[in-house]
Amino acid sequence: HAEWFFANPPAAGPPPIPADYGYSLPVVYLIWVGVIAALYPACQWFAEVKRRRREVWLSYL
């Protein structure tokens, strides 16, 4: 979908965004839920690491 952005020279101003560009709101919500679900186990693991190990540098993360 990026070809519409690079097709016009910058002096002409920003090109109009096509009506079918991007994703619908339900798809965006599904992507967000997928990202959160994918990162949750890693966050739980890291919280456990920080709980077990009391090293100073871990407090900065």
C-alpha positions in Angstrom: 0.0 0.0 0.0 3.0 2.4 0.2 3.1 3.1 -3.6 0.5 5.9 -3.2 2.8 7.7 -0.7 5.8 7.7 -3.0 4.0 8.3 -6.3 3.6 12.1 -5.8 6.5 14.6 -5.4 6.8 16.4 -2.0 6.2 19.8 -3.5 2.7 18.8 -4.6 1.7 18.3 -0.9 0.6 15.0 0.7 -1.3 12.7 -1.5 -4.8 11.8 -0.6 -5.2 8.6 1.3 -7.1 5.9 -0.5 -10.5 4.9 1.0 -9.5 1.3 1.3 -6.1 2.0 3.0 -5.5 0.4 6.4 -7.4 -2.1 8.4 -10.9 -2.0 9.9 -11.3 -1.4 13.6 -12.2 -5.0 14.5 -9.0 -6.2 12.8 -7.0 -3.6 14.7 -8.5 -4.8 18.0 -7.7 -8.4 17.1 -4.1 -7.5 16.3 -3.9 -5.7 19.7 -5.3 -8.7 21.5 -2.9 -11.0 19.7 0.1 -8.8 20.6 -1.0 -8.7 24.3 -1.6 -12.4 24.4 1.8 -13.1 22.8 3.7 -10.8 25.2 1.9 -11.8 28.4 4.0 -15.0 29.1 7.2 -13.1 28.6 6.1 -10.4 31.0 5.1 -13.0 33.6 8.5 -14.7 33.2 10.4 -11.4 33.6 8.3 -10.4 36.6 9.3 -13.7 38.2 13.0 -13.1 37.3 12.8 -9.7 39.0 11.1 -11.2 42.1 13.8 -13.9 42.5 16.9 -11.9 41.7 17.5 -8.7 43.7 20.2 -7.3 41.4 20.3 -3.5 41.2 20.3 -3.2 37.4 17.0 -5.1 37.2 15.3 -2.2 39.0 16.0 0.0 35.9 14.1 -2.3 33.6 
